Amino acid sequence: MVYSNTHIEDLFTRIRSGDRFALGKAITLIESKRKDHREAAMQLLSLANQVRADSIRIAVTGAPGVGKSTFIERFGLSLTQMGKRVAILAIDPSSQMSKGSILGDKTRMEKLGNEPNAFIRPSAAGTSLGGVAQRTRETISLCEAAGYGIVIIETVGVGQSEHKVSRMVDFFMLLIQPGGGDALQGIKRGIVEMADLVVVNKADGDREKMAEQTCRHFSSALHFLQPKENGWIPEVIPASAKDGKGITACWESIEKFRNTIGPGGIEQKRINQKIEWIDDDLVEWIQEYFMENPEIARSLRDLKGQVRVGTLTPGEAIIKIQGHIKGYIHARD
């Protein structure tokens, strides 16, 4: 579809009126790789960024099997019952072999998906690292322009590059299972350092006492970490998405966080994130720009072929491709 200025303005008007179908269509537009769609997406995002939104952006992460989707549904339902509008951006992992994605979170959050004050958007991570999709930042802006005061990002799970999502949100929530707190076994220290709230999920039944012990382990461990610059002291809360235990306490912790760092703290955090947004998108654009050049793309394929057969080392290949790129730049000058 070709988007005219009138199309974009009409689409934005519908987004502002709370049309969830229009919001989904807009997200599909910004995720498109077509050049004409990218131009239309920039126009749409320009309109969205003019909206002053009083929102809170929350990341929910944790190892696979910790119950992120079930927790988020229970948490989201409690928020909609308070009259709040909630957008869930569920990032699904993509297969590096088939490039496919399951995109099953909307099915798993069926009750929340039926709530008129909730919007759920599953997106494939694709080749993007950091537990997020390639256009997560832009999607957040659109959701806020649509009037969603709470935007929750469910990441693909704890990984080495999970830090990227922390540079898109105001509040970072880490879910762990009972028994996962002893000496922080199995969880990277860097993830724990980023957490504003540690939730020991599945704290029910015969795991309740174990969850309390895990909370004590994590509370003790957090005292040894570097204090946060914004003055916030991370909390540890036992919770159960099954019976609703601790769900309200999680929201109270988020509100306490907002009061502690204040509007100025969140605003400064978002300004820093906008600068990082420029850096990330610029690197992506540079890569796409040079790879669109047939000679450079062909040269890179040839060099990779030489590395495969052992006639060239990776370091030598990098130096050669750098020389080709510099030659391309000089030729254009």
Secondary structure in CASP SS format (residue, H / E / C, confidence):
PFRMAT SS
TARGET T0000
AUTHOR 0000-0000-0000
METHOD secondary structure of the structure
MODEL  1
M C 1.00
V C 1.00
Y C 1.00
S C 1.00
N H 1.00
T H 1.00
H H 1.00
I H 1.00
E H 1.00
D H 1.00
L H 1.00
F H 1.00
T H 1.00
R H 1.00
I H 1.00
R H 1.00
S C 1.00
G C 1.00
D C 1.00
R H 1.00
F H 1.00
A H 1.00
L H 1.00
G H 1.00
K H 1.00
A H 1.00
I H 1.00
T H 1.00
L H 1.00
I H 1.00
E H 1.00
S C 1.00
K C 1.00
R C 1.00
K H 1.00
D H 1.00
H H 1.00
R H 1.00
E H 1.00
A H 1.00
A H 1.00
M H 1.00
Q H 1.00
L H 1.00
L H 1.00
S H 1.00
L H 1.00
A H 1.00
N C 1.00
Q C 1.00
V C 1.00
R C 1.00
A C 1.00
D C 1.00
S C 1.00
I E 1.00
R E 1.00
I E 1.00
A E 1.00
V E 1.00
T E 1.00
G E 1.00
A C 1.00
P C 1.00
G C 1.00
V C 1.00
G C 1.00
K H 1.00
S H 1.00
T H 1.00
F H 1.00
I H 1.00
E H 1.00
R H 1.00
F H 1.00
G H 1.00
L H 1.00
S H 1.00
L H 1.00
T H 1.00
Q H 1.00
M C 1.00
G C 1.00
K C 1.00
R C 1.00
V E 1.00
A E 1.00
I E 1.00
L E 1.00
A E 1.00
I E 1.00
D E 1.00
P C 1.00
S E 1.00
S C 1.00
Q C 1.00
M C 1.00
S C 1.00
K C 1.00
G C 1.00
S E 1.00
I C 1.00
L C 1.00
G C 1.00
D H 1.00
K H 1.00
T H 1.00
R H 1.00
M C 1.00
E H 1.00
K H 1.00
L H 1.00
G H 1.00
N C 1.00
E C 1.00
P C 1.00
N C 1.00
A E 1.00
F E 1.00
I E 1.00
R E 1.00
P E 1.00
S E 1.00
A E 1.00
A C 1.00
G C 1.00
T C 1.00
S C 1.00
L C 1.00
G C 1.00
G C 1.00
V C 1.00
A C 1.00
Q C 1.00
R C 1.00
T H 1.00
R H 1.00
E H 1.00
T H 1.00
I H 1.00
S H 1.00
L H 1.00
C H 1.00
E H 1.00
A H 1.00
A C 1.00
G C 1.00
Y C 1.00
G C 1.00
I E 1.00
V E 1.00
I E 1.00
I E 1.00
E E 1.00
T C 1.00
V C 1.00
G C 1.00
V C 1.00
G C 1.00
Q C 1.00
S C 1.00
E C 1.00
H H 1.00
K H 1.00
V H 1.00
S H 1.00
R C 1.00
M C 1.00
V C 1.00
D C 1.00
F E 1.00
F E 1.00
M E 1.00
L E 1.00
L E 1.00
I E 1.00
Q C 1.00
P C 1.00
G C 1.00
G C 1.00
G C 1.00
D H 1.00
A H 1.00
L H 1.00
Q C 1.00
G C 1.00
I C 1.00
K C 1.00
R H 1.00
G H 1.00
I H 1.00
V H 1.00
E H 1.00
M H 1.00
A C 1.00
D C 1.00
L E 1.00
V E 1.00
V E 1.00
V E 1.00
N C 1.00
K C 1.00
A C 1.00
D C 1.00
G H 1.00
D H 1.00
R H 1.00
E H 1.00
K H 1.00
M H 1.00
A H 1.00
E H 1.00
Q H 1.00
T H 1.00
C H 1.00
R H 1.00
H H 1.00
F H 1.00
S H 1.00
S H 1.00
A H 1.00
L H 1.00
H C 1.00
F C 1.00
L C 1.00
Q C 1.00
P C 1.00
K C 1.00
E C 1.00
N C 1.00
G C 1.00
W C 1.00
I C 1.00
P C 1.00
E E 1.00
V E 1.00
I E 1.00
P E 1.00
A C 1.00
S C 1.00
A C 1.00
K C 1.00
D C 1.00
G C 1.00
K C 1.00
G C 1.00
I H 1.00
T H 1.00
A H 1.00
C H 1.00
W H 1.00
E H 1.00
S H 1.00
I H 1.00
E H 1.00
K H 1.00
F H 1.00
R H 1.00
N H 1.00
T H 1.00
I H 1.00
G H 1.00
P H 1.00
G H 1.00
G H 1.00
I H 1.00
E H 1.00
Q H 1.00
K H 1.00
R H 1.00
I H 1.00
N H 1.00
Q H 1.00
K H 1.00
I H 1.00
E H 1.00
W H 1.00
I H 1.00
D H 1.00
D H 1.00
D H 1.00
L H 1.00
V H 1.00
E H 1.00
W H 1.00
I H 1.00
Q H 1.00
E H 1.00
Y H 1.00
F H 1.00
M H 1.00
E C 1.00
N C 1.00
P H 1.00
E H 1.00
I H 1.00
A H 1.00
R H 1.00
S H 1.00
L H 1.00
R H 1.00
D H 1.00
L H 1.00
K H 1.00
G H 1.00
Q H 1.00
V H 1.00
R H 1.00
V H 1.00
G C 1.00
T C 1.00
L C 1.00
T C 1.00
P H 1.00
G H 1.00
E H 1.00
A H 1.00
I H 1.00
I H 1.00
K H 1.00
I H 1.00
Q H 1.00
G H 1.00
H H 1.00
I H 1.00
K H 1.00
G H 1.00
Y H 1.00
I H 1.00
H H 1.00
A H 1.00
R H 1.00
D C 1.00
END
